[in-house]
Structure formats: C-alpha cells, structure tokens
Amino acid sequence: MRTPLAGRLTGGVSVLGFRLGWSTVRAMPERAAYALFDRIADVAVLRGGKGVGRLRSNYARVRPELTTRELDELVHDGMRSYMRYYCEAFRLPSLTPEQIDRAVTTTGFEEPRDTCRAGGTAIVFVGHLGNFDLAAAWSARNLAPVTTVAERLKPEEVFQEFVAFRTSIQMDIIPLEGGDDPFRELVRTARHGGRLIALASDRDLTANGVEVDLLGHRARMAKGPALLALMTGSPLYAARVHYEKAPRGAGLGGYRTVIEIGPRLTPRSDGGIAEQAADLVQQCADHLAETIRTHTSSWHMLQRVFVDDLDPAMRDLTAAP
C-alpha cells in the first residue's frame, strides 16, 4: 500500500537534495524544468541498470507483440514519463488551484464525491500509473480530503520533508512503520467519514497479498483496499491514471493527467472475507489492465510485480496456504 513517491526513494537521498529539488525545480521556467528531466531520463536509459531492466521486463510481459526496437522506444517513453512525474512532484506545491484543475481531466468522480460529502468514505485502489500526487491534489480540492499510507523513509528528516510536501497538497499520511498499526488507522479513518482513502496497491511487498491475473500473467497485488472496504462497508473503486498530450492552454509541460474512476466494485462471491477480498483485487487488476495495456508508458513499475520474477523464497511464501 505504499504510495509511488515513497516507494521509489532510497535512504541515500539527502535532506539537502530534497530541499534543493523542491526549491530549484520550482523556480525554473516550466519548459526548462521538463527538458531537464527528459535529459535525466535519456541518460538513465543509456546507462541501463536494474530499474530500467525491470521496466523493460515488465513492459515485455504486458506488450509481447512489440519488436525489440518498439520495446526500446516504449522503455524510453516510460522513463520520460517516470521523470515527468518527479518533475511535477517537485513543482506541485507551488501550483495554483487553477493550474491543478487545468492539468487534470476526470471521469466517474461523481459517486465517490457524493459519498464523501454525505459523510461517508470512498476507498480508491490505484496503481503506479501517471501522477498519483497530482491526482490526489485534484481530488483533495474537488472531491474530499485524501488519506494514504507511506513508507517511513530514512533518515527521519527525509520522511518529514516528504510528509510536509504531501501535507501542502492536502494529503494526510499514515506511516507504514514507526507508528500505530496502519490498517487500524485506515479503519478508524474510514469509519470517521468524509474522506477519500487512496492506496497504490498494484504491487505487494509481503507474502500477504493476493495473486491475480494481469494481462495473462500471474501478479501479486495488495489486498488492503479490498479488506478495508469489506470491514467498514465503505465503497471501493479502482482508478486508472495516465498521461496524455494536453490541448493548448492546459496541462503541465505539454501533458495532462487523466483520472478514470470506475463503478463501485462489489464481491462476485458469496464466500468468506478472504475469498471476497481476492475477487475484489482481481476486479481492480482487471480495471487497471486496460490502461497498462493502452498507456503502457504511464505504468511506472520499476520493481518486480509478476510471480515468475519473484525470488524463489518469495514464491515459496506466496504459494504457502
């Protein structure tokens, strides 16, 4: 249930680096900032490395029809999209509400908005797609305050900078470690009502997730959003998020973020809570699969997600009853 920015950072990132990034990139002209991050992506692709290699492997699984040249081009586009996300993350706190609204286009938001305004809680399963933070900033402004779970980064100063950034765009952060039980906190938040809980769950980092079919391959995804919905009675939705070229006068750096919230998901099984949760996660995977297939470069998955790619020890754990 880690959010994208949290899951992609490492302990080697310094507090000074964060502060310089947020201050320097925000001060740059928009075109120059995005051009800089394009160059960073280009260099990363040329250098290769584990992250780029994993991105290529994941893309090859979901787009098996591509030639080697087409796959190379897709990986390049994916890294540019990934760096576009970072550029926007650094610049986001300085954007005006009007700029945020112009940079986002949405469908399907009416039902979760009405649920939150009536005092309920809407739970949204999202993937590592497009710009989670920009989508959350738009949602906090137009739907309801947003709550999510984030990894507790080290050193602590980095985590506090990260929390301050998310707080500046009206997001509440529940630490994954070092605080109260995060799932218990989510249950408390859901029952309190009036909020949107958004959880990036298309990757499971434990042996407690659910194995699903994702575009013809077995993958592991987190079951937290499904369990939360079943335990609290809050409605569960899956949201597809991706980048698209922006019309003139809209977007950021020539692109805008598309948010497509699907219909409320309900279990298709009369079994126990574990069986119902597994079915809900599969429905979420099915909803995300369309965007992963048609907007693959917006899927910023530089980690293992498919069962065949897991370490043998992890495969043994996930196969255990």
VEXVOKE-612921 format. One record per residue (C-alpha): y, x, z negated; residue number from 1. Coordinates in steps of 0.05 Angstrom, whole numbers, padded with zeros to 5 digits, always signed. Layout:
N
<rec><north>Y</north><east>X</east><up>Z</up><mise>NUM</mise></rec>
...
REM end
This chain:
321
<rec><north>+00000</north><east>+00000</east><up>+00000</up><mise>1</mise></rec>
<rec><north>+00046</north><east>+00059</east><up>+00009</up><mise>2</mise></rec>
<rec><north>+00108</north><east>+00049</east><up>+00049</up><mise>3</mise></rec>
<rec><north>+00118</north><east>+00091</east><up>+00112</up><mise>4</mise></rec>
<rec><north>+00172</north><east>+00140</east><up>+00089</up><mise>5</mise></rec>
<rec><north>+00137</north><east>+00152</east><up>+00023</up><mise>6</mise></rec>
<rec><north>+00070</north><east>+00166</east><up>+00054</up><mise>7</mise></rec>
<rec><north>+00098</north><east>+00215</east><up>+00105</up><mise>8</mise></rec>
<rec><north>+00135</north><east>+00261</east><up>+00057</up><mise>9</mise></rec>
<rec><north>+00106</north><east>+00321</east><up>+00021</up><mise>10</mise></rec>
<rec><north>+00122</north><east>+00359</east><up>-00042</up><mise>11</mise></rec>
<rec><north>+00152</north><east>+00414</east><up>-00001</up><mise>12</mise></rec>
<rec><north>+00212</north><east>+00373</east><up>+00017</up><mise>13</mise></rec>
<rec><north>+00270</north><east>+00394</east><up>-00027</up><mise>14</mise></rec>
<rec><north>+00322</north><east>+00351</east><up>-00061</up><mise>15</mise></rec>
<rec><north>+00375</north><east>+00391</east><up>-00025</up><mise>16</mise></rec>
<rec><north>+00342</north><east>+00376</east><up>+00041</up><mise>17</mise></rec>
<rec><north>+00345</north><east>+00302</east><up>+00027</up><mise>18</mise></rec>
<rec><north>+00417</north><east>+00303</east><up>+00007</up><mise>19</mise></rec>
<rec><north>+00437</north><east>+00345</east><up>+00067</up><mise>20</mise></rec>
<rec><north>+00397</north><east>+00300</east><up>+00113</up><mise>21</mise></rec>
<rec><north>+00428</north><east>+00236</east><up>+00088</up><mise>22</mise></rec>
<rec><north>+00498</north><east>+00264</east><up>+00087</up><mise>23</mise></rec>
<rec><north>+00497</north><east>+00306</east><up>+00150</up><mise>24</mise></rec>
<rec><north>+00459</north><east>+00259</east><up>+00196</up><mise>25</mise></rec>
<rec><north>+00501</north><east>+00200</east><up>+00174</up><mise>26</mise></rec>
<rec><north>+00564</north><east>+00239</east><up>+00192</up><mise>27</mise></rec>
<rec><north>+00541</north><east>+00257</east><up>+00262</up><mise>28</mise></rec>
<rec><north>+00560</north><east>+00215</east><up>+00323</up><mise>29</mise></rec>
<rec><north>+00504</north><east>+00166</east><up>+00338</up><mise>30</mise></rec>
<rec><north>+00486</north><east>+00196</east><up>+00405</up><mise>31</mise></rec>
<rec><north>+00484</north><east>+00267</east><up>+00378</up><mise>32</mise></rec>
<rec><north>+00441</north><east>+00247</east><up>+00318</up><mise>33</mise></rec>
<rec><north>+00388</north><east>+00213</east><up>+00361</up><mise>34</mise></rec>
<rec><north>+00389</north><east>+00270</east><up>+00411</up><mise>35</mise></rec>
<rec><north>+00376</north><east>+00319</east><up>+00354</up><mise>36</mise></rec>
<rec><north>+00315</north><east>+00280</east><up>+00331</up><mise>37</mise></rec>
<rec><north>+00290</north><east>+00275</east><up>+00402</up><mise>38</mise></rec>
<rec><north>+00291</north><east>+00351</east><up>+00405</up><mise>39</mise></rec>
<rec><north>+00254</north><east>+00355</east><up>+00339</up><mise>40</mise></rec>
<rec><north>+00200</north><east>+00310</east><up>+00367</up><mise>41</mise></rec>
<rec><north>+00196</north><east>+00352</east><up>+00431</up><mise>42</mise></rec>
<rec><north>+00186</north><east>+00416</east><up>+00391</up><mise>43</mise></rec>
<rec><north>+00134</north><east>+00383</east><up>+00347</up><mise>44</mise></rec>
<rec><north>+00094</north><east>+00361</east><up>+00408</up><mise>45</mise></rec>
<rec><north>+00098</north><east>+00431</east><up>+00438</up><mise>46</mise></rec>
<rec><north>+00075</north><east>+00463</east><up>+00373</up><mise>47</mise></rec>
<rec><north>+00019</north><east>+00414</east><up>+00363</up><mise>48</mise></rec>
<rec><north>-00011</north><east>+00414</east><up>+00293</up><mise>49</mise></rec>
<rec><north>-00054</north><east>+00366</east><up>+00252</up><mise>50</mise></rec>
<rec><north>-00005</north><east>+00308</east><up>+00253</up><mise>51</mise></rec>
<rec><north>+00004</north><east>+00309</east><up>+00329</up><mise>52</mise></rec>
<rec><north>-00070</north><east>+00319</east><up>+00338</up><mise>53</mise></rec>
<rec><north>-00086</north><east>+00259</east><up>+00295</up><mise>54</mise></rec>
<rec><north>-00035</north><east>+00217</east><up>+00331</up><mise>55</mise></rec>
<rec><north>-00068</north><east>+00235</east><up>+00397</up><mise>56</mise></rec>
<rec><north>-00137</north><east>+00218</east><up>+00369</up><mise>57</mise></rec>
<rec><north>-00114</north><east>+00150</east><up>+00343</up><mise>58</mise></rec>
<rec><north>-00078</north><east>+00134</east><up>+00408</up><mise>59</mise></rec>
<rec><north>-00140</north><east>+00154</east><up>+00448</up><mise>60</mise></rec>
<rec><north>-00183</north><east>+00106</east><up>+00409</up><mise>61</mise></rec>
<rec><north>-00137</north><east>+00046</east><up>+00420</up><mise>62</mise></rec>
<rec><north>-00120</north><east>+00064</east><up>+00492</up><mise>63</mise></rec>
<rec><north>-00185</north><east>+00091</east><up>+00522</up><mise>64</mise></rec>
<rec><north>-00164</north><east>+00074</east><up>+00593</up><mise>65</mise></rec>
<rec><north>-00109</north><east>+00127</east><up>+00595</up><mise>66</mise></rec>
<rec><north>-00117</north><east>+00192</east><up>+00634</up><mise>67</mise></rec>
<rec><north>-00103</north><east>+00258</east><up>+00599</up><mise>68</mise></rec>
<rec><north>-00034</north><east>+00260</east><up>+00629</up><mise>69</mise></rec>
<rec><north>-00018</north><east>+00189</east><up>+00609</up><mise>70</mise></rec>
<rec><north>-00043</north><east>+00203</east><up>+00538</up><mise>71</mise></rec>
<rec><north>+00002</north><east>+00265</east><up>+00535</up><mise>72</mise></rec>
<rec><north>+00062</north><east>+00223</east><up>+00555</up><mise>73</mise></rec>
<rec><north>+00044</north><east>+00169</east><up>+00504</up><mise>74</mise></rec>
<rec><north>+00038</north><east>+00221</east><up>+00448</up><mise>75</mise></rec>
<rec><north>+00106</north><east>+00249</east><up>+00467</up><mise>76</mise></rec>
<rec><north>+00136</north><east>+00178</east><up>+00466</up><mise>77</mise></rec>
<rec><north>+00102</north><east>+00166</east><up>+00399</up><mise>78</mise></rec>
<rec><north>+00132</north><east>+00228</east><up>+00367</up><mise>79</mise></rec>
<rec><north>+00201</north><east>+00210</east><up>+00393</up><mise>80</mise></rec>
<rec><north>+00192</north><east>+00141</east><up>+00364</up><mise>81</mise></rec>
<rec><north>+00169</north><east>+00171</east><up>+00298</up><mise>82</mise></rec>
<rec><north>+00231</north><east>+00217</east><up>+00295</up><mise>83</mise></rec>
<rec><north>+00275</north><east>+00158</east><up>+00314</up><mise>84</mise></rec>
<rec><north>+00250</north><east>+00124</east><up>+00251</up><mise>85</mise></rec>
<rec><north>+00271</north><east>+00185</east><up>+00209</up><mise>86</mise></rec>
<rec><north>+00340</north><east>+00188</east><up>+00242</up><mise>87</mise></rec>
<rec><north>+00351</north><east>+00115</east><up>+00226</up><mise>88</mise></rec>
<rec><north>+00325</north><east>+00124</east><up>+00155</up><mise>89</mise></rec>
<rec><north>+00378</north><east>+00177</east><up>+00142</up><mise>90</mise></rec>
<rec><north>+00433</north><east>+00136</east><up>+00175</up><mise>91</mise></rec>
<rec><north>+00413</north><east>+00068</east><up>+00148</up><mise>92</mise></rec>
<rec><north>+00452</north><east>+00068</east><up>+00082</up><mise>93</mise></rec>
<rec><north>+00518</north><east>+00077</east><up>+00119</up><mise>94</mise></rec>
<rec><north>+00506</north><east>+00020</east><up>+00169</up><mise>95</mise></rec>
<rec><north>+00546</north><east>-00044</east><up>+00162</up><mise>96</mise></rec>
<rec><north>+00510</north><east>-00111</east><up>+00155</up><mise>97</mise></rec>
<rec><north>+00535</north><east>-00128</east><up>+00224</up><mise>98</mise></rec>
<rec><north>+00504</north><east>-00065</east><up>+00253</up><mise>99</mise></rec>
<rec><north>+00438</north><east>-00080</east><up>+00220</up><mise>100</mise></rec>
<rec><north>+00438</north><east>-00151</east><up>+00248</up><mise>101</mise></rec>
<rec><north>+00453</north><east>-00125</east><up>+00318</up><mise>102</mise></rec>
<rec><north>+00397</north><east>-00074</east><up>+00312</up><mise>103</mise></rec>
<rec><north>+00343</north><east>-00125</east><up>+00296</up><mise>104</mise></rec>
<rec><north>+00314</north><east>-00185</east><up>+00332</up><mise>105</mise></rec>
<rec><north>+00264</north><east>-00231</east><up>+00297</up><mise>106</mise></rec>
<rec><north>+00217</north><east>-00290</east><up>+00307</up><mise>107</mise></rec>
<rec><north>+00177</north><east>-00330</east><up>+00258</up><mise>108</mise></rec>
<rec><north>+00221</north><east>-00317</east><up>+00197</up><mise>109</mise></rec>
<rec><north>+00240</north><east>-00389</east><up>+00180</up><mise>110</mise></rec>
<rec><north>+00179</north><east>-00407</east><up>+00138</up><mise>111</mise></rec>
<rec><north>+00178</north><east>-00345</east><up>+00093</up><mise>112</mise></rec>
<rec><north>+00255</north><east>-00351</east><up>+00086</up><mise>113</mise></rec>
<rec><north>+00249</north><east>-00424</east><up>+00064</up><mise>114</mise></rec>
<rec><north>+00192</north><east>-00406</east><up>+00016</up><mise>115</mise></rec>
<rec><north>+00235</north><east>-00354</east><up>-00018</up><mise>116</mise></rec>
<rec><north>+00297</north><east>-00397</east><up>-00020</up><mise>117</mise></rec>
<rec><north>+00256</north><east>-00453</east><up>-00053</up><mise>118</mise></rec>
<rec><north>+00237</north><east>-00405</east><up>-00109</up><mise>119</mise></rec>
<rec><north>+00170</north><east>-00381</east><up>-00082</up><mise>120</mise></rec>
<rec><north>+00148</north><east>-00312</east><up>-00059</up><mise>121</mise></rec>
<rec><north>+00126</north><east>-00293</east><up>+00011</up><mise>122</mise></rec>
<rec><north>+00077</north><east>-00235</east><up>+00020</up><mise>123</mise></rec>
<rec><north>+00080</north><east>-00196</east><up>+00084</up><mise>124</mise></rec>
<rec><north>+00027</north><east>-00148</east><up>+00110</up><mise>125</mise></rec>
<rec><north>+00059</north><east>-00095</east><up>+00154</up><mise>126</mise></rec>
<rec><north>+00035</north><east>-00033</east><up>+00188</up><mise>127</mise></rec>
<rec><north>+00062</north><east>+00036</east><up>+00202</up><mise>128</mise></rec>
<rec><north>+00098</north><east>+00005</east><up>+00261</up><mise>129</mise></rec>
<rec><north>+00170</north><east>+00013</east><up>+00283</up><mise>130</mise></rec>
<rec><north>+00222</north><east>+00018</east><up>+00228</up><mise>131</mise></rec>
<rec><north>+00197</north><east>-00012</east><up>+00162</up><mise>132</mise></rec>
<rec><north>+00262</north><east>+00005</east><up>+00127</up><mise>133</mise></rec>
<rec><north>+00308</north><east>-00027</east><up>+00178</up><mise>134</mise></rec>
<rec><north>+00263</north><east>-00089</east><up>+00178</up><mise>135</mise></rec>
<rec><north>+00267</north><east>-00091</east><up>+00102</up><mise>136</mise></rec>
<rec><north>+00343</north><east>-00083</east><up>+00103</up><mise>137</mise></rec>
<rec><north>+00349</north><east>-00141</east><up>+00152</up><mise>138</mise></rec>
<rec><north>+00302</north><east>-00183</east><up>+00110</up><mise>139</mise></rec>
<rec><north>+00339</north><east>-00168</east><up>+00046</up><mise>140</mise></rec>
<rec><north>+00403</north><east>-00192</east><up>+00080</up><mise>141</mise></rec>
<rec><north>+00375</north><east>-00253</east><up>+00116</up><mise>142</mise></rec>
<rec><north>+00312</north><east>-00275</east><up>+00080</up><mise>143</mise></rec>
<rec><north>+00306</north><east>-00253</east><up>+00008</up><mise>144</mise></rec>
<rec><north>+00307</north><east>-00191</east><up>-00036</up><mise>145</mise></rec>
<rec><north>+00249</north><east>-00145</east><up>-00018</up><mise>146</mise></rec>
<rec><north>+00198</north><east>-00112</east><up>-00064</up><mise>147</mise></rec>
<rec><north>+00150</north><east>-00058</east><up>-00042</up><mise>148</mise></rec>
<rec><north>+00105</north><east>-00003</east><up>-00071</up><mise>149</mise></rec>
<rec><north>+00118</north><east>+00071</east><up>-00060</up><mise>150</mise></rec>
<rec><north>+00083</north><east>+00135</east><up>-00076</up><mise>151</mise></rec>
<rec><north>+00115</north><east>+00175</east><up>-00132</up><mise>152</mise></rec>
<rec><north>+00138</north><east>+00237</east><up>-00096</up><mise>153</mise></rec>
<rec><north>+00144</north><east>+00306</east><up>-00127</up><mise>154</mise></rec>
<rec><north>+00189</north><east>+00335</east><up>-00152</up><mise>155</mise></rec>
<rec><north>+00216</north><east>+00276</east><up>-00191</up><mise>156</mise></rec>
<rec><north>+00286</north><east>+00288</east><up>-00163</up><mise>157</mise></rec>
<rec><north>+00260</north><east>+00274</east><up>-00093</up><mise>158</mise></rec>
<rec><north>+00229</north><east>+00208</east><up>-00116</up><mise>159</mise></rec>
<rec><north>+00295</north><east>+00188</east><up>-00149</up><mise>160</mise></rec>
<rec><north>+00333</north><east>+00203</east><up>-00085</up><mise>161</mise></rec>
<rec><north>+00283</north><east>+00162</east><up>-00047</up><mise>162</mise></rec>
<rec><north>+00290</north><east>+00104</east><up>-00096</up><mise>163</mise></rec>
<rec><north>+00366</north><east>+00108</east><up>-00092</up><mise>164</mise></rec>
<rec><north>+00361</north><east>+00104</east><up>-00016</up><mise>165</mise></rec>
<rec><north>+00316</north><east>+00042</east><up>-00019</up><mise>166</mise></rec>
<rec><north>+00360</north><east>+00010</east><up>-00072</up><mise>167</mise></rec>
<rec><north>+00420</north><east>+00020</east><up>-00027</up><mise>168</mise></rec>
<rec><north>+00387</north><east>-00026</east><up>+00024</up><mise>169</mise></rec>
<rec><north>+00369</north><east>-00078</east><up>-00029</up><mise>170</mise></rec>
<rec><north>+00296</north><east>-00060</east><up>-00040</up><mise>171</mise></rec>
<rec><north>+00261</north><east>-00057</east><up>-00107</up><mise>172</mise></rec>
<rec><north>+00210</north><east>-00001</east><up>-00113</up><mise>173</mise></rec>
<rec><north>+00146</north><east>-00006</east><up>-00155</up><mise>174</mise></rec>
<rec><north>+00119</north><east>+00065</east><up>-00165</up><mise>175</mise></rec>
<rec><north>+00046</north><east>+00074</east><up>-00144</up><mise>176</mise></rec>
<rec><north>+00036</north><east>+00123</east><up>-00202</up><mise>177</mise></rec>
<rec><north>+00071</north><east>+00142</east><up>-00266</up><mise>178</mise></rec>
<rec><north>+00090</north><east>+00071</east><up>-00288</up><mise>179</mise></rec>
<rec><north>+00057</north><east>+00005</east><up>-00303</up><mise>180</mise></rec>
<rec><north>-00002</north><east>-00017</east><up>-00262</up><mise>181</mise></rec>
<rec><north>+00029</north><east>-00031</east><up>-00193</up><mise>182</mise></rec>
<rec><north>-00015</north><east>-00091</east><up>-00176</up><mise>183</mise></rec>
<rec><north>+00001</north><east>-00123</east><up>-00243</up><mise>184</mise></rec>
<rec><north>+00075</north><east>-00112</east><up>-00228</up><mise>185</mise></rec>
<rec><north>+00066</north><east>-00144</east><up>-00159</up><mise>186</mise></rec>
<rec><north>+00031</north><east>-00205</east><up>-00191</up><mise>187</mise></rec>
<rec><north>+00089</north><east>-00211</east><up>-00240</up><mise>188</mise></rec>
<rec><north>+00140</north><east>-00206</east><up>-00184</up><mise>189</mise></rec>
<rec><north>+00103</north><east>-00257</east><up>-00141</up><mise>190</mise></rec>
<rec><north>+00099</north><east>-00307</east><up>-00198</up><mise>191</mise></rec>
<rec><north>+00173</north><east>-00298</east><up>-00215</up><mise>192</mise></rec>
<rec><north>+00190</north><east>-00321</east><up>-00145</up><mise>193</mise></rec>
<rec><north>+00249</north><east>-00316</east><up>-00098</up><mise>194</mise></rec>
<rec><north>+00228</north><east>-00250</east><up>-00066</up><mise>195</mise></rec>
<rec><north>+00194</north><east>-00223</east><up>-00005</up><mise>196</mise></rec>
<rec><north>+00138</north><east>-00173</east><up>-00020</up><mise>197</mise></rec>
<rec><north>+00126</north><east>-00127</east><up>+00039</up><mise>198</mise></rec>
<rec><north>+00067</north><east>-00078</east><up>+00037</up><mise>199</mise></rec>
<rec><north>+00048</north><east>-00027</east><up>+00090</up><mise>200</mise></rec>
<rec><north>-00027</north><east>-00035</east><up>+00088</up><mise>201</mise></rec>
<rec><north>-00058</north><east>-00014</east><up>+00154</up><mise>202</mise></rec>
<rec><north>-00085</north><east>+00049</east><up>+00122</up><mise>203</mise></rec>
<rec><north>-00129</north><east>+00053</east><up>+00060</up><mise>204</mise></rec>
<rec><north>-00126</north><east>+00116</east><up>+00018</up><mise>205</mise></rec>
<rec><north>-00181</north><east>+00096</east><up>-00031</up><mise>206</mise></rec>
<rec><north>-00252</north><east>+00071</east><up>-00030</up><mise>207</mise></rec>
<rec><north>-00227</north><east>+00002</east><up>-00050</up><mise>208</mise></rec>
<rec><north>-00202</north><east>-00023</east><up>+00018</up><mise>209</mise></rec>
<rec><north>-00234</north><east>-00067</east><up>+00070</up><mise>210</mise></rec>
<rec><north>-00269</north><east>-00046</east><up>+00133</up><mise>211</mise></rec>
<rec><north>-00243</north><east>-00084</east><up>+00193</up><mise>212</mise></rec>
<rec><north>-00248</north><east>-00084</east><up>+00268</up><mise>213</mise></rec>
<rec><north>-00186</north><east>-00055</east><up>+00301</up><mise>214</mise></rec>
<rec><north>-00188</north><east>-00056</east><up>+00376</up><mise>215</mise></rec>
<rec><north>-00262</north><east>-00045</east><up>+00379</up><mise>216</mise></rec>
<rec><north>-00266</north><east>+00008</east><up>+00325</up><mise>217</mise></rec>
<rec><north>-00281</north><east>+00003</east><up>+00250</up><mise>218</mise></rec>
<rec><north>-00220</north><east>+00020</east><up>+00208</up><mise>219</mise></rec>
<rec><north>-00202</north><east>+00018</east><up>+00134</up><mise>220</mise></rec>
<rec><north>-00143</north><east>-00023</east><up>+00110</up><mise>221</mise></rec>
<rec><north>-00115</north><east>-00040</east><up>+00041</up><mise>222</mise></rec>
<rec><north>-00133</north><east>-00108</east><up>+00012</up><mise>223</mise></rec>
<rec><north>-00075</north><east>-00112</east><up>-00037</up><mise>224</mise></rec>
<rec><north>-00033</north><east>-00163</east><up>+00001</up><mise>225</mise></rec>
<rec><north>-00093</north><east>-00209</east><up>+00011</up><mise>226</mise></rec>
<rec><north>-00114</north><east>-00205</east><up>-00062</up><mise>227</mise></rec>
<rec><north>-00043</north><east>-00217</east><up>-00085</up><mise>228</mise></rec>
<rec><north>-00038</north><east>-00280</east><up>-00043</up><mise>229</mise></rec>
<rec><north>-00105</north><east>-00307</east><up>-00067</up><mise>230</mise></rec>
<rec><north>-00089</north><east>-00293</east><up>-00140</up><mise>231</mise></rec>
<rec><north>-00019</north><east>-00322</east><up>-00141</up><mise>232</mise></rec>
<rec><north>-00022</north><east>-00376</east><up>-00087</up><mise>233</mise></rec>
<rec><north>+00036</north><east>-00343</east><up>-00050</up><mise>234</mise></rec>
<rec><north>+00034</north><east>-00350</east><up>+00026</up><mise>235</mise></rec>
<rec><north>+00011</north><east>-00288</east><up>+00065</up><mise>236</mise></rec>
<rec><north>+00039</north><east>-00269</east><up>+00132</up><mise>237</mise></rec>
<rec><north>+00027</north><east>-00210</east><up>+00179</up><mise>238</mise></rec>
<rec><north>+00088</north><east>-00179</east><up>+00213</up><mise>239</mise></rec>
<rec><north>+00088</north><east>-00139</east><up>+00277</up><mise>240</mise></rec>
<rec><north>+00145</north><east>-00090</east><up>+00282</up><mise>241</mise></rec>
<rec><north>+00162</north><east>-00047</east><up>+00342</up><mise>242</mise></rec>
<rec><north>+00218</north><east>-00014</east><up>+00380</up><mise>243</mise></rec>
<rec><north>+00245</north><east>-00039</east><up>+00447</up><mise>244</mise></rec>
<rec><north>+00302</north><east>-00018</east><up>+00492</up><mise>245</mise></rec>
<rec><north>+00365</north><east>-00052</east><up>+00468</up><mise>246</mise></rec>
<rec><north>+00414</north><east>-00090</east><up>+00511</up><mise>247</mise></rec>
<rec><north>+00484</north><east>-00062</east><up>+00517</up><mise>248</mise></rec>
<rec><north>+00523</north><east>-00070</east><up>+00453</up><mise>249</mise></rec>
<rec><north>+00461</north><east>-00078</east><up>+00409</up><mise>250</mise></rec>
<rec><north>+00412</north><east>-00033</east><up>+00376</up><mise>251</mise></rec>
<rec><north>+00416</north><east>+00038</east><up>+00349</up><mise>252</mise></rec>
<rec><north>+00411</north><east>+00098</east><up>+00394</up><mise>253</mise></rec>
<rec><north>+00392</north><east>+00053</east><up>+00452</up><mise>254</mise></rec>
<rec><north>+00336</north><east>+00017</east><up>+00416</up><mise>255</mise></rec>
<rec><north>+00328</north><east>-00043</east><up>+00371</up><mise>256</mise></rec>
<rec><north>+00274</north><east>-00064</east><up>+00321</up><mise>257</mise></rec>
<rec><north>+00233</north><east>-00125</east><up>+00337</up><mise>258</mise></rec>
<rec><north>+00202</north><east>-00164</east><up>+00279</up><mise>259</mise></rec>
<rec><north>+00149</north><east>-00216</east><up>+00296</up><mise>260</mise></rec>
<rec><north>+00124</north><east>-00254</east><up>+00235</up><mise>261</mise></rec>
<rec><north>+00061</north><east>-00293</east><up>+00249</up><mise>262</mise></rec>
<rec><north>+00039</north><east>-00360</east><up>+00220</up><mise>263</mise></rec>
<rec><north>+00015</north><east>-00366</east><up>+00148</up><mise>264</mise></rec>
<rec><north>-00055</north><east>-00337</east><up>+00141</up><mise>265</mise></rec>
<rec><north>-00109</north><east>-00375</east><up>+00103</up><mise>266</mise></rec>
<rec><north>-00182</north><east>-00355</east><up>+00090</up><mise>267</mise></rec>
<rec><north>-00232</north><east>-00379</east><up>+00141</up><mise>268</mise></rec>
<rec><north>-00287</north><east>-00372</east><up>+00090</up><mise>269</mise></rec>
<rec><north>-00309</north><east>-00414</east><up>+00030</up><mise>270</mise></rec>
<rec><north>-00340</north><east>-00353</east><up>-00004</up><mise>271</mise></rec>
<rec><north>-00315</north><east>-00314</east><up>-00064</up><mise>272</mise></rec>
<rec><north>-00249</north><east>-00279</east><up>-00071</up><mise>273</mise></rec>
<rec><north>-00276</north><east>-00213</east><up>-00043</up><mise>274</mise></rec>
<rec><north>-00302</north><east>-00248</east><up>+00020</up><mise>275</mise></rec>
<rec><north>-00237</north><east>-00287</east><up>+00029</up><mise>276</mise></rec>
<rec><north>-00196</north><east>-00224</east><up>+00020</up><mise>277</mise></rec>
<rec><north>-00237</north><east>-00187</east><up>+00072</up><mise>278</mise></rec>
<rec><north>-00226</north><east>-00245</east><up>+00121</up><mise>279</mise></rec>
<rec><north>-00151</north><east>-00245</east><up>+00109</up><mise>280</mise></rec>
<rec><north>-00146</north><east>-00170</east><up>+00120</up><mise>281</mise></rec>
<rec><north>-00185</north><east>-00178</east><up>+00186</up><mise>282</mise></rec>
<rec><north>-00135</north><east>-00231</east><up>+00207</up><mise>283</mise></rec>
<rec><north>-00078</north><east>-00183</east><up>+00191</up><mise>284</mise></rec>
<rec><north>-00112</north><east>-00129</east><up>+00232</up><mise>285</mise></rec>
<rec><north>-00120</north><east>-00177</east><up>+00290</up><mise>286</mise></rec>
<rec><north>-00046</north><east>-00195</east><up>+00286</up><mise>287</mise></rec>
<rec><north>-00024</north><east>-00122</east><up>+00286</up><mise>288</mise></rec>
<rec><north>-00074</north><east>-00102</east><up>+00341</up><mise>289</mise></rec>
<rec><north>-00033</north><east>-00135</east><up>+00396</up><mise>290</mise></rec>
<rec><north>+00028</north><east>-00092</east><up>+00381</up><mise>291</mise></rec>
<rec><north>-00014</north><east>-00029</east><up>+00370</up><mise>292</mise></rec>
<rec><north>-00043</north><east>-00041</east><up>+00439</up><mise>293</mise></rec>
<rec><north>+00020</north><east>-00061</east><up>+00477</up><mise>294</mise></rec>
<rec><north>+00072</north><east>-00019</east><up>+00439</up><mise>295</mise></rec>
<rec><north>+00028</north><east>+00039</east><up>+00420</up><mise>296</mise></rec>
<rec><north>+00085</north><east>+00090</east><up>+00414</up><mise>297</mise></rec>
<rec><north>+00114</north><east>+00048</east><up>+00357</up><mise>298</mise></rec>
<rec><north>+00050</north><east>+00059</east><up>+00316</up><mise>299</mise></rec>
<rec><north>+00067</north><east>+00120</east><up>+00275</up><mise>300</mise></rec>
<rec><north>-00003</north><east>+00134</east><up>+00249</up><mise>301</mise></rec>
<rec><north>-00010</north><east>+00209</east><up>+00240</up><mise>302</mise></rec>
<rec><north>-00066</north><east>+00202</east><up>+00189</up><mise>303</mise></rec>
<rec><north>-00140</north><east>+00182</east><up>+00191</up><mise>304</mise></rec>
<rec><north>-00150</north><east>+00107</east><up>+00194</up><mise>305</mise></rec>
<rec><north>-00215</north><east>+00098</east><up>+00233</up><mise>306</mise></rec>
<rec><north>-00281</north><east>+00102</east><up>+00196</up><mise>307</mise></rec>
<rec><north>-00311</north><east>+00152</east><up>+00246</up><mise>308</mise></rec>
<rec><north>-00254</north><east>+00200</east><up>+00229</up><mise>309</mise></rec>
<rec><north>-00262</north><east>+00198</east><up>+00154</up><mise>310</mise></rec>
<rec><north>-00291</north><east>+00256</east><up>+00115</up><mise>311</mise></rec>
<rec><north>-00366</north><east>+00247</east><up>+00102</up><mise>312</mise></rec>
<rec><north>-00354</north><east>+00238</east><up>+00028</up><mise>313</mise></rec>
<rec><north>-00304</north><east>+00183</east><up>+00040</up><mise>314</mise></rec>
<rec><north>-00351</north><east>+00149</east><up>+00090</up><mise>315</mise></rec>
<rec><north>-00405</north><east>+00150</east><up>+00037</up><mise>316</mise></rec>
<rec><north>-00358</north><east>+00118</east><up>-00014</up><mise>317</mise></rec>
<rec><north>-00335</north><east>+00064</east><up>+00033</up><mise>318</mise></rec>
<rec><north>-00407</north><east>+00048</east><up>+00051</up><mise>319</mise></rec>
<rec><north>-00427</north><east>+00041</east><up>-00022</up><mise>320</mise></rec>
<rec><north>-00440</north><east>-00031</east><up>-00047</up><mise>321</mise></rec>
REM end
